[in-house]
């Protein structure tokens, strides 16, 4: 493991344990028998699940369980059971972290595959704003990624049939389940390059998007 990441994890663990101890001490001082350390440990382990690996969480969970047991011993009923519940929460947080990492790796694999495709593609929303694009499409547009994302699709591509008809065809595809539309286009920065844009609707969890695939025929 990277030493800097390890030191970051250990520092975060120390601060989290100190926060649980400090808040619990303040609550006990004010309300005597009231305890929040199990709940605070659950919250900290939830944060760990979002930030660290499953192994790191398995390492951290016993510290939260022992601290909880020590803090509530003599002031709360069933301290051993509550400490065990913190340990079980650590196991659950470890599983959640492993699932998060698995999904992240899967997403990175898909992104790598998409970016290595030889066909240039552009993903846009119902307003024509570009949400994602491939490296091949960026080279055709002659623009860096920061100048393309959230920029109007219609300002970067110039159709041979006229801008009005182009926008109408785009919106028709977005609003219906029609067959993909194929339009001859050129690029705003390279008008001498002409290609065919095939526009198809795709359903995502966030809503419908339009996939534009660029090719020479």
C-alpha positions in Angstrom: 0.0 0.0 0.0 1.1 3.5 -0.7 2.8 5.0 2.4 1.1 8.3 2.0 -2.3 6.6 1.7 -1.5 4.6 4.8 -0.6 7.7 6.8 -3.7 9.4 5.6 -5.8 6.4 6.8 -4.1 6.3 10.2 -4.6 10.0 10.7 -8.2 9.8 9.8 -8.7 6.8 12.1 -7.1 8.7 15.0 -9.2 11.8 14.4 -12.4 9.7 14.1 -11.6 7.8 17.4 -10.8 11.1 19.1 -14.1 12.6 17.8 -16.1 9.7 19.2 -14.3 9.9 22.6 -14.7 13.8 22.7 -18.4 13.9 21.8 -19.2 11.0 24.1 -17.4 12.7 27.0 -19.3 15.9 26.4 -22.7 14.1 26.2 -21.9 12.1 29.4 -21.0 15.3 31.2 -24.2 17.0 30.2 -26.7 14.1 30.3 -24.9 11.5 32.5 -26.5 8.2 31.4 -27.1 9.2 27.8 -24.6 7.6 25.3 -23.9 8.2 21.7 -20.7 6.3 21.1 -22.3 3.3 19.3 -24.2 5.7 16.9 -21.1 7.8 16.4 -19.0 4.7 15.6 -21.6 3.6 13.1 -21.4 7.0 11.4 -17.6 6.9 11.3 -17.6 3.4 9.8 -20.0 4.6 7.2 -17.6 7.3 6.3 -14.8 4.8 6.2 -16.8 2.7 3.7 -17.0 5.7 1.4 -13.3 6.5 1.6 -11.2 3.4 2.4 -10.7 -0.2 1.4 -12.4 -3.2 3.0 -9.1 -4.3 4.6 -8.6 -0.9 6.2 -12.1 -1.0 7.6 -11.6 -4.5 9.0 -8.5 -3.0 10.7 -10.4 0.0 12.1 -13.6 -1.7 13.3 -12.1 -3.4 16.4 -10.8 0.0 17.6 -14.3 1.5 17.4 -15.8 -1.5 19.1 -13.2 -1.4 22.0 -13.6 2.3 22.4 -17.4 2.0 22.5 -17.2 -0.7 25.1 -14.8 1.3 27.3 -16.8 4.5 27.0 -20.2 2.9 27.9 -19.0 0.4 30.5 -20.7 1.2 33.8 -23.0 3.8 32.2 -25.1 1.9 29.7 -26.8 -1.5 29.8 -25.4 -4.4 27.7 -22.0 -2.8 26.8 -20.7 -6.0 25.3 -23.7 -6.4 23.0 -23.4 -2.7 21.9 -19.7 -3.1 21.2 -20.4 -6.3 19.2 -23.0 -4.3 17.1 -20.3 -1.8 16.3 -18.1 -4.7 15.2 -20.9 -6.1 13.0 -21.3 -2.6 11.5 -17.6 -2.7 10.7 -18.1 -5.9 8.8 -21.0 -4.4 6.9 -19.0 -1.3 6.1 -16.2 -3.5 4.8 -18.6 -5.3 2.5 -20.0 -2.0 1.3 -16.5 -0.7 0.6 -15.6 -3.8 -1.4 -18.8 -3.4 -3.5 -18.0 0.3 -4.1 -14.4 -0.6 -5.3 -15.8 -3.4 -7.5 -18.3 -1.0 -9.1 -15.6 1.7 -9.6 -13.3 -0.8 -11.3 -16.1 -2.0 -13.5 -16.9 1.6 -14.5 -13.2 2.3 -15.2 -13.0 -0.8 -17.4 -16.1 0.2 -19.4 -14.7 3.8 -19.8 -11.3 2.4 -21.0 -13.1 0.2 -23.6 -15.3 3.1 -24.8 -12.3 5.4 -25.1 -10.3 2.9 -27.1 -13.0 2.4 -29.7 -11.9 3.5 -33.2 -15.4 5.0 -33.9 -15.8 8.6 -32.6 -18.9 9.2 -30.5 -20.6 12.0 -28.6 -23.3 11.6 -25.9 -25.7 14.6 -25.4 -28.9 15.4 -23.6 -32.3 16.7 -24.7 -31.1 20.2 -24.8 -28.2 19.3 -27.1 -25.6 19.8 -24.4 -22.7 17.3 -24.6 -22.2 15.2 -21.5 -19.5 12.7 -22.6 -17.4 12.1 -25.7 -14.6 9.9 -26.9 -11.0 10.9 -27.5 -11.4 10.2 -31.2 -14.3 12.7 -31.4 -12.2 15.3 -29.5 -9.5 15.0 -32.2 -12.1 15.6 -34.9 -13.6 18.6 -33.1 -10.0 20.0 -32.5 -11.0 21.0 -29.0 -9.9 19.9 -25.5 -12.4 18.1 -23.3 -13.1 21.1 -21.0 -14.2 23.1 -24.1 -16.6 20.4 -25.2 -18.4 19.1 -22.1 -21.7 21.0 -21.4 -21.2 22.9 -24.7 -24.1 22.9 -27.2 -24.0 20.0 -29.7 -25.3 22.3 -32.4 -22.4 24.8 -32.0 -19.8 22.2 -32.8 -21.4 20.4 -35.8 -22.7 22.0 -38.9 -25.2 20.0 -40.9 -25.4 20.1 -44.7 -29.2 20.3 -44.6 -29.4 23.5 -42.5 -29.3 24.2 -38.8 -33.1 24.3 -38.3 -33.7 20.9 -39.9 -30.8 19.5 -37.9 -32.2 20.6 -34.6 -35.7 19.3 -35.5 -34.3 15.9 -36.4 -32.3 15.8 -33.2 -35.3 16.7 -31.0 -37.5 14.2 -32.9 -35.1 11.4 -32.1 -34.9 12.4 -28.5 -38.7 12.7 -28.0 -39.5 9.4 -29.8 -38.3 5.8 -30.1 -37.8 6.3 -33.8 -35.0 4.7 -35.9 -31.6 6.3 -35.7 -31.3 9.4 -37.9 -28.3 9.7 -40.2 -27.2 13.3 -41.1 -24.2 14.6 -43.1 -22.2 17.1 -41.0 -19.0 19.1 -40.9 -17.1 20.5 -37.9 -17.1 24.1 -36.8 -13.3 24.2 -36.5 -12.7 22.0 -39.5 -15.5 22.7 -42.1 -13.5 20.9 -44.8 -14.0 17.6 -43.0 -17.4 16.0 -43.7 -18.8 12.9 -42.0 -22.1 11.2 -41.4 -23.6 11.5 -37.9 -25.8 8.6 -36.8 -28.0 9.8 -33.9 -29.6 7.1 -31.7 -31.6 7.4 -28.3 -30.2 5.6 -25.3 -32.0 5.2 -21.9 -29.9 5.8 -18.8 -31.0 5.8 -15.1 -30.5 9.6 -15.2 -32.8 9.9 -18.3 -32.6 9.7 -22.0 -29.4 10.6 -23.9 -28.6 10.7 -27.6 -25.6 8.9 -28.9 -24.0 10.4 -32.0 -21.6 8.1 -33.9 -19.4 9.7 -36.6 -18.2 7.9 -39.6 -17.3 8.5 -43.3 -20.2 6.5 -44.8 
